[in-house]
Amino acid sequence: MADPIRYDVDLTDRLHHLVRVTVHVPADLSPGGEVVLSVWTPGSYVVRDYVHHVQWIRALDAQGAEVALTPSGGTAWTLPATADGPVAVTLELYANDLTVRTNHVDDHHALLIPAATFPFVRGGEDRTHLVHLPPSPAGHVVHSLLPAAGPDEPDTYLAAHRDHLIDSAFEVGALPTIDFEVADVPHRFVWAGHGGAPDLARIARDTTAIADAAIDLFDVGLPTERYTILCVGADEGGGGLEHRDGTVLQMPVRTFQDDALYARFQSLVAHEYLHLWNVKRLVPAALVQPVYEAPTRSESLWVAEGWTAYYDELLPTRAGIWTPRQLLDTLGATHQRVTEDPGHRLQSLRQASYEAWIKHYVRDENSPNVMTDYYGHGSLVAFELDLRLRAADPDADGLDAVFRLLWQRHADTPEGYTEADVLDAIATVGDDELAALADRRVGTPGPPALGDDLLAAVGLAWEDQGGPATPELGVRASDSGEGVVLTHVLRDGPAWRAGLTGGDRLVAVGGRTVGRGQLDVTLRAHPPGEPVEVTVTRASRLLSVPVTLDTPRPRRRLTAAGNAPSAAQEAFRRWSGAAWSSI
């Protein structure tokens, strides 16, 4: 058998955010061999230049003599053709970037993301990969998405091949942890945030309920032998990254004391858990064998992420840990956000998927004007398809049936699935007309159709939220330590027409200063259709421009239709897992 690829990890300088990693290049691969550091990690479609964090790199032969390394292509190094015997290549990495896609080590914990940590050996991708990672300091524990190598290899973790290694993660620390089972499969949750006092028992209960709902969705059991959730805490923000046998999550440290944040956490758990099926085993064709040294593009992220985003709202409701009101409010907020962004009229979902590398993950103040979000927009298309299927057959399972059919046909196949496969599954469960509509929704810019006539299939309708109406300025604003900042100015809106731009700091409207949280109430003092003076600072300049406010946008929410027939009420129960009367 060919020698495995081995790695040693040294965390002794973790106080300085430093990690040293040694990759042992086997003798048969060392002459002219190439060691390559990835430029992206699966699930996060953007080039991250992990090589930026390399402090130094050197190679030694079996006798400890220096071996020359030649940089190759910016993120790779080549050994000389005369290299003889095994060679140990060591890199020192700076690890002080706390996200689910990057490394972060300090005195509290060590989060290691393999794409950013372990350079692979060209030609050895299919070999067994072993990671030796002793816990440091004493009392710390290693939590790995990889299985242990066995009693003969202490502190060592086994990956079947290069892709298996990259599709994993490590967390090291003296961290709050809970073990539990779902369908007889071991699960572990690890909290790596500072403080936060997580209710581990509640997290285990909620994750179990979400997992059971996901199992019911696909009706095939759990496709993994173990599942690990590594959750890190930050001051703000959040997100997740799916892996084959677990996930890395990031949430604000106050999540477990804030009901709204905890609901986001539940949705995030549902999203990443669903990826066990969708993406990790039901894989878009372009991502079956990704290239890690360059972007690997797919036009199917509207299914991989958009459909997953749709179900990350349904699953907590079906699990009984969200109310129907939470589900409907979340769907309504997504609809409002997507349709208010001008970019949905310019970029199709298919384009958004393919251009994720240059648009979705690389945003600026103009992004809402030129791009659509394949997560949110994709979830709305999934909602429309689901409603149309349930309208055609109220006693059937709607989009659930399409998902199951895709799984039956394409799960763990060497070629993955294509968009044509998705459309064929839609046609099989629905008809050719619905598949053609889905193709138009994905290939043509514009919103899905979610009118009352379609919502009636599950006993729903739009309702005016009422409340004070705010004239439309056409901006997205945030409150910061500097006051109110126009983060985005929406194309062709009042602020855009007046010449304001993203990044402007709002000082006054109509001669009245605007402080944190005061923008809406200040705008309400001015009738739409009449010019009002808006004062901003732009860099070192003070500018005042007349802005003609537009009429207020309608603020609507999804609610129960007043005269929903019993068949629609039952369709709502089949769809959401909750009684229509509980809305």
C-alpha positions in Angstrom: 0.0 0.0 0.0 1.1 3.5 -0.7 2.4 5.5 2.3 -0.2 7.9 3.8 0.1 11.6 3.9 0.8 12.6 7.5 0.5 15.9 9.3 1.8 17.1 12.7 0.2 20.1 14.3 2.1 22.2 16.9 0.0 24.7 19.0 2.7 25.6 21.5 2.8 29.3 20.2 -1.0 29.7 20.3 -0.8 32.7 22.6 0.7 34.6 19.6 -2.0 33.1 17.2 0.7 30.9 15.6 0.2 27.3 14.3 3.0 25.2 12.9 2.0 22.4 10.5 4.3 19.8 9.1 3.3 17.7 6.1 5.3 14.6 5.6 5.8 14.0 1.8 6.3 10.2 1.2 9.5 9.2 -0.6 7.7 8.2 -3.8 6.2 11.7 -4.1 9.1 13.8 -3.0 11.2 14.0 -6.2 9.7 17.1 -8.0 6.8 16.9 -5.6 4.4 19.8 -5.1 2.8 20.9 -1.9 -0.3 23.0 -2.5 -2.3 25.3 -0.1 -6.0 25.7 -1.1 -7.4 29.1 -1.9 -11.0 28.4 -0.8 -13.0 26.0 1.2 -16.1 24.2 0.0 -19.4 25.8 1.0 -17.9 29.3 0.9 -17.4 30.4 -2.7 -14.7 33.0 -2.7 -10.9 33.1 -3.0 -9.5 33.7 0.4 -5.8 33.6 -0.2 -5.0 31.5 2.8 -1.3 31.7 1.7 -1.4 35.3 3.1 -1.1 33.8 6.6 2.0 31.7 5.9 4.8 33.2 8.0 7.5 31.0 6.8 8.0 27.6 5.1 10.9 25.2 5.0 11.6 21.6 4.1 14.0 19.0 5.6 15.0 15.5 4.4 15.1 12.4 6.6 18.6 13.4 7.8 17.5 16.9 8.8 19.2 18.6 5.9 17.5 21.6 4.3 15.7 20.9 1.0 15.2 23.7 -1.4 11.6 24.8 -2.1 10.6 26.7 -5.3 7.4 28.8 -5.1 4.9 27.6 -7.8 1.8 29.5 -8.8 1.6 31.6 -5.6 0.0 29.0 -3.3 2.2 26.0 -4.1 5.9 25.0 -3.5 7.9 22.4 -5.6 10.6 20.1 -4.2 13.7 19.5 -6.4 13.7 16.6 -8.8 16.7 15.3 -6.9 14.8 15.0 -3.6 15.6 11.6 -2.1 13.5 9.9 0.5 10.7 11.4 2.6 10.6 15.2 3.1 9.0 17.1 5.9 7.6 20.5 4.9 6.8 22.8 7.8 4.7 26.0 7.6 4.1 28.5 10.3 0.6 30.1 10.0 -0.8 33.2 11.6 -4.3 32.3 12.9 -6.2 35.3 14.2 -9.2 35.5 11.9 -12.4 34.2 13.7 -14.8 33.0 11.0 -16.2 29.6 10.1 -13.8 29.6 7.1 -10.6 30.6 8.7 -8.3 29.7 11.5 -8.3 31.3 15.0 -6.1 30.2 17.9 -5.5 31.8 21.3 -5.3 30.8 24.9 -9.0 29.9 25.0 -9.4 27.7 21.9 -8.0 26.6 18.6 -10.3 26.5 15.5 -8.5 24.9 12.6 -10.2 24.8 9.1 -8.3 22.2 7.0 -8.4 24.2 3.7 -6.6 27.0 5.5 -4.3 24.7 7.5 -3.2 21.6 5.6 -1.4 21.8 2.3 -2.0 18.8 0.2 0.6 16.8 -1.8 0.0 16.6 -5.5 -0.4 13.0 -6.6 -1.3 11.9 -3.1 -4.9 13.2 -3.0 -6.4 9.7 -2.9 -4.2 8.4 -0.1 -5.1 8.1 3.5 -4.4 11.3 5.4 -3.5 11.3 9.1 -3.5 14.4 11.4 -1.5 14.2 14.6 -2.9 16.9 16.9 -2.2 16.5 20.6 -4.3 18.7 22.9 -2.4 21.7 24.3 -2.3 22.8 27.1 -3.2 20.1 29.6 -6.9 19.9 30.2 -7.8 20.9 26.7 -9.7 18.4 24.5 -9.6 18.0 20.7 -13.0 17.9 19.0 -12.7 16.6 15.4 -15.1 16.0 12.5 -12.8 13.2 11.6 -12.8 9.8 13.3 -9.9 8.8 15.6 -7.2 6.8 13.8 -7.3 4.1 16.5 -5.4 3.0 19.6 -2.2 2.5 17.8 -2.2 6.1 16.6 -2.9 8.3 19.7 -4.0 11.9 19.2 -4.3 11.1 15.5 -7.3 11.6 13.2 -8.0 9.7 10.0 -9.3 11.0 6.6 -9.9 8.6 3.8 -8.5 11.0 1.2 -7.7 14.7 0.6 -11.3 15.7 0.1 -12.3 14.1 3.3 -9.7 16.0 5.2 -10.6 19.4 3.7 -14.3 18.6 4.5 -13.6 18.5 8.2 -12.6 20.9 11.1 -10.9 20.8 14.5 -11.7 22.7 17.7 -9.3 22.4 20.7 -10.0 23.7 24.2 -11.6 23.2 27.6 -15.0 23.9 26.2 -18.7 23.3 27.2 -19.8 20.1 25.4 -22.9 17.9 25.3 -23.2 14.5 23.7 -26.6 13.1 22.6 -28.0 10.7 20.0 -30.4 11.2 17.1 -31.7 8.0 15.5 -29.0 6.0 17.4 -26.3 8.2 15.8 -23.8 10.0 18.2 -24.0 13.8 18.1 -21.9 16.4 19.8 -22.3 20.1 20.3 -19.2 22.2 21.4 -19.4 25.8 22.4 -16.2 27.7 21.8 -17.4 31.2 22.7 -16.3 33.2 25.7 -19.0 33.0 28.3 -22.5 33.0 26.9 -23.8 30.3 29.3 -25.3 28.1 26.7 -28.2 25.9 27.8 -26.7 22.7 26.5 -29.7 20.5 27.3 -32.0 22.8 25.4 -29.6 22.9 22.4 -29.5 19.1 22.4 -33.3 18.9 22.5 -33.8 21.4 19.7 -31.2 19.9 17.5 -32.7 16.5 18.0 -36.2 17.9 17.0 -34.7 19.6 13.9 -32.8 16.4 12.9 -36.0 14.3 13.3 -37.8 16.7 11.0 -35.0 16.5 8.4 -35.0 12.7 8.6 -38.8 12.8 7.9 -38.2 15.1 5.0 -36.0 12.7 3.1 -37.4 9.5 4.6 -34.1 7.7 4.3 -32.5 7.9 7.8 -29.3 9.7 8.8 -26.6 9.5 6.1 -23.7 9.8 8.7 -22.3 7.7 11.5 -21.5 10.7 13.7 -22.3 14.4 13.7 -20.4 17.3 15.4 -21.4 20.9 15.8 -18.5 23.3 16.5 -19.9 26.7 17.5 -17.7 29.7 18.0 -18.9 33.0 19.5 -18.2 36.5 18.2 -19.3 40.0 19.2 -21.6 40.3 16.2 -22.6 38.5 13.1 -23.0 34.8 12.4 -23.0 32.1 9.9 -22.2 28.5 9.2 -20.2 26.2 7.0 -21.4 22.7 6.2 -19.1 19.6 6.4 -19.8 16.0 5.5 -20.2 14.9 9.1 -20.7 18.1 11.0 -20.7 21.9 10.8 -18.9 24.9 12.1 -21.2 27.7 13.3 -20.6 31.3 14.5 -23.0 33.2 16.6 -22.9 36.3 18.9 -21.9 35.3 22.4 -25.2 36.7 23.7 -27.2 34.3 21.5 -28.4 32.0 24.3 -29.8 35.0 26.3 -31.7 36.6 23.4 -34.8 35.0 21.9 -34.4 36.5 18.5 -30.8 35.5 18.2 -31.6 32.0 19.5 -34.3 31.6 16.8 -31.6 32.5 14.3 -29.4 29.9 15.8 -32.1 27.3 15.5 -32.5 28.2 11.8 -28.8 28.0 11.3 -28.6 24.6 12.8 -31.5 23.5 10.5 -29.7 24.9 7.5 -26.4 23.2 8.1 -28.0 20.0 9.2 -30.0 19.8 6.0 -26.7 20.0 4.1 -26.0 16.5 5.3 -28.3 15.5 2.5 -28.4 18.5 0.2 -24.8 19.5 -0.9 -22.8 16.9 1.0 -24.3 13.9 -0.6 -26.8 15.3 -3.1 -24.1 17.3 -4.9 -24.2 19.7 -7.9 -22.2 18.2 -10.7 -19.6 21.0 -10.8 -18.8 20.5 -7.1 -18.4 16.7 -7.0 -14.6 17.0 -7.6 -13.8 20.7 -6.8 -10.5 22.3 -7.7 -9.0 23.9 -4.6 -6.4 26.1 -6.2 -8.9 28.1 -8.2 -12.7 28.9 -8.2 -15.0 26.0 -9.0 -18.2 27.5 -10.3 -21.7 26.0 -10.3 -25.0 27.4 -11.7 -27.0 25.3 -9.1 -26.4 27.2 -5.9 -30.1 28.3 -6.0 -30.9 24.6 -5.2 -27.9 23.9 -3.0 -28.4 26.9 -0.8 -31.7 28.5 -1.9 -33.8 25.4 -1.3 -31.8 24.7 1.9 -32.6 28.3 3.1 -36.3 27.6 2.4 -36.3 24.5 4.6 -34.2 26.0 7.4 -37.4 28.0 8.2 -39.8 25.1 7.7 -37.8 22.5 9.7 -37.9 24.4 13.0 -41.7 24.8 12.5 -42.2 21.2 11.7 -40.1 20.3 14.7 -42.4 22.3 17.0 -39.8 24.7 18.2 -40.9 27.6 16.0 -44.5 28.9 15.9 -46.2 29.3 12.5 -46.1 33.1 13.1 -42.2 32.9 13.2 -42.2 30.9 9.9 -44.6 33.4 8.2 -42.8 36.5 9.4 -39.5 35.1 8.3 -40.8 34.3 4.8 -42.4 37.7 4.6 -39.2 39.5 5.6 -37.3 37.5 3.0 -39.8 38.5 0.3 -39.6 42.2 1.3 -35.8 42.2 1.3 -35.4 40.4 -2.0 -38.0 42.4 -3.9 -36.8 45.7 -2.5 -33.2 45.1 -3.8 -33.0 46.4 -7.4 -30.5 43.7 -8.2 -33.1 41.0 -8.5 -34.3 42.7 -11.7 -30.8 42.6 -13.2 -29.2 39.3 -12.2 -30.9 35.9 -12.6 -30.6 33.2 -10.0 -28.5 31.2 -12.4 -26.1 34.1 -12.8 -26.1 34.7 -9.1 -25.0 31.1 -8.5 -22.3 31.2 -11.2 -21.0 34.7 -10.1 -21.0 34.0 -6.4 -17.2 34.2 -6.4 -17.2 37.8 -7.6 -20.6 39.1 -6.3 -22.2 37.3 -3.4 -19.1 37.0 -1.2 -17.4 40.2 -2.4 -19.9 43.0 -1.5 -19.8 46.8 -1.5 -22.2 49.6 -1.0 -23.6 49.1 -4.5 -24.2 45.3 -4.3 -28.0 45.4 -3.8 -28.3 47.3 -7.1 -26.5 44.7 -9.2 -27.0 41.3 -7.6 -29.6 39.0 -6.2 -29.2 36.7 -3.2 -29.4 33.1 -4.3 -30.1 32.2 -0.6 -33.2 34.4 -0.1 -34.3 34.6 -3.8 -33.8 30.9 -4.2 -35.9 30.2 -1.1 -38.7 32.3 -2.5 -38.6 30.3 -5.8 -38.7 27.1 -3.7 -41.8 28.5 -1.9 -43.6 29.3 -5.1 -42.8 25.8 -6.5 -44.0 24.2 -3.3 -47.3 26.2 -3.3 -47.9 25.3 -7.0 -47.4 21.6 -6.3 -49.7 21.7 -3.3 -52.3 23.6 -5.2 -52.3 20.9 -7.9 -52.5 18.1 -5.3 -53.3 19.2 -1.7 -52.9 15.6 -0.4 -49.3 15.3 -1.8 -46.0 16.5 -0.3 -45.2 19.4 -2.7 -41.5 20.2 -2.9 -40.6 17.6 -0.3 -41.4 15.0 -3.0 -39.1 16.7 -5.5 -36.3 16.6 -2.9 -36.9 12.9 -2.2 -36.8 12.1 -5.9 -33.6 14.0 -6.4 -32.1 12.0 -3.5 -33.3 8.7 -4.9 -31.8 9.4 -8.3 -28.6 11.3 -7.6 -27.4 10.9 -4.0 -23.7 10.0 -3.7 -23.5 9.4 -7.5 -20.0 10.1 -9.1 -21.5 12.6 -11.5 -23.8 14.5 -9.1 -26.8 16.3 -10.4 -27.3 19.0 -13.1 -30.0 21.6 -13.5 -31.6 19.4 -16.1 -31.9 16.7 -13.4 -33.6 19.2 -11.1 -36.1 20.3 -13.8 -36.8 16.7 -14.7 -37.6 15.9 -11.0 -40.0 18.9 -10.9 -41.7 17.7 -14.1 -42.0 14.2 -12.7 -43.6 15.3 -9.5 -45.5 18.2 -11.1 -45.6 18.5 -14.9 -43.6 19.9 -17.8 -45.3 23.3 -17.5 -44.1 23.7 -13.9 -40.6 22.6 -14.9 -40.6 25.3 -17.7 -41.8 27.9 -15.2 -39.0 26.9 -12.8 -36.5 27.3 -15.6 -37.8 30.8 -16.3 -37.7 31.7 -12.6 -34.1 30.7 -12.5 -32.9 31.9 -15.8 -34.7 35.3 -16.0 -34.2 38.2 -13.5 -37.3 39.1 -11.5 -39.2 37.9 -8.5 -41.4 34.8 -8.1 -45.1 35.1 -8.1 -46.4 34.9 -4.6 -49.9 36.5 -4.8 -52.9 35.7 -2.7 -54.3 33.3 -5.4 -51.3 31.0 -5.0 -51.0 31.5 -1.2 -54.6 30.3 -0.9 -53.3 26.7 -1.6 -52.2 26.6 2.1 -54.8 29.0 3.5 -52.6 32.1 3.5 -52.9 35.7 2.3 -51.0 39.0 2.5 -52.1 41.5 5.1 -51.3 45.2 5.5 -49.3 45.6 8.7 -50.6 49.0 9.3 -48.8 51.3 11.7 -47.2 54.7 10.9 -46.3 55.1 7.2 -42.7 56.2 6.5 -42.1 58.1 3.3 -39.5 56.3 1.1 -35.9 57.6 1.0 -34.6 54.5 -0.9 -31.7 53.6 1.3 -30.4 51.0 3.7 -29.1 52.6 6.8 -27.2 51.4 9.9 -26.7 53.0 13.3 -23.0 53.2 14.2 -20.8 55.1 16.6 -20.7 57.8 14.0 -24.5 58.1 13.8 -26.7 57.0 10.9 -24.7 55.8 7.9 -26.3 55.1 4.5 -24.9 51.6 3.9 -26.7 51.3 0.5 -28.5 53.7 -1.7 -31.0 51.8 -3.9 -30.9 52.4 -7.6 -33.5 54.8 -9.0 -34.9 55.6 -5.6 -35.2 59.1 -4.1 -31.7 59.2 -2.6 -30.2 57.8 -5.7 -31.9 60.4 -7.9 -30.6 63.2 -5.6 -27.0 62.0 -5.9 -26.5 60.4 -2.5 -24.3 57.3 -2.3 -23.5 54.4 0.0 -21.1 55.4 2.7 -22.6 58.9 3.2 -23.2 59.7 6.9 -26.6 61.3 7.5 -26.5 64.5 9.5 -29.9 66.1 9.0 -33.3 65.9 7.2 -35.2 69.1 6.7 -32.8 71.0 9.0 -33.4 68.5 11.8 -30.5 66.4 13.0 -30.9 62.6 12.9 -29.4 60.5 15.6 -29.3 56.8 16.2 -32.6 55.1 15.7 -34.3 58.4 14.5 -34.4 58.1 10.7 -37.9 56.7 10.3 -39.5 59.1 12.7 -37.7 62.0 11.2 -38.9 61.1 7.6 -42.5 60.9 8.8 -42.5 64.7 9.4 -42.2 65.2 5.6 -44.9 64.4 3.1 -43.9 62.4 0.0 -43.7 64.3 -3.3 -42.2 67.5 -1.8 -38.5 68.2 -1.7 -36.7 68.0 1.6 -33.1 69.1 2.3 -30.9 66.1 3.3 -27.5 66.9 4.7 -24.7 64.3 4.8 -21.0 64.1 5.3 -19.0 62.4 2.6 -15.4 61.9 3.6 -14.3 65.5 4.7 -17.1 67.2 2.8 -20.5 68.5 4.1 -23.2 68.2 1.4 -26.9 69.2 1.3 -29.1 68.1 -1.5 -32.9 68.3 -2.1 -34.6 64.9 -2.1 -38.2 64.2 -3.2 -39.4 61.4 -1.0 -41.5 58.6 -2.5 -44.8 57.3 -1.2 -44.4 54.7 1.6 -43.8 51.1 0.5 -46.6 48.8 1.6 -45.5 46.7 4.6 -47.2 43.4 4.5 -47.1 40.2 6.3 -48.3 36.6 5.7 -51.4 35.6 7.7 -54.3 33.2 7.6 -56.8 33.8 4.8 -60.2 34.6 6.3 -62.3 32.0 4.4 -59.7 29.2 3.9 -61.5 25.9 3.1 -60.8 22.8 5.2 -58.7 21.4 2.3 -56.4 24.4 2.4 -56.2 24.2 6.2 -55.1 20.6 6.0 -52.6 21.5 3.2 -51.1 24.1 5.6 -50.7 21.4 8.3 -49.0 19.0 5.8 -46.8 21.9 4.7 -45.8 23.4 8.1 -46.4 20.6 10.6 -48.7 23.0 12.6 -52.5 23.6 12.7 -53.8 26.4 10.5 -55.8 27.6 13.5 -52.5 28.3 15.4 -51.4 31.1 13.0 
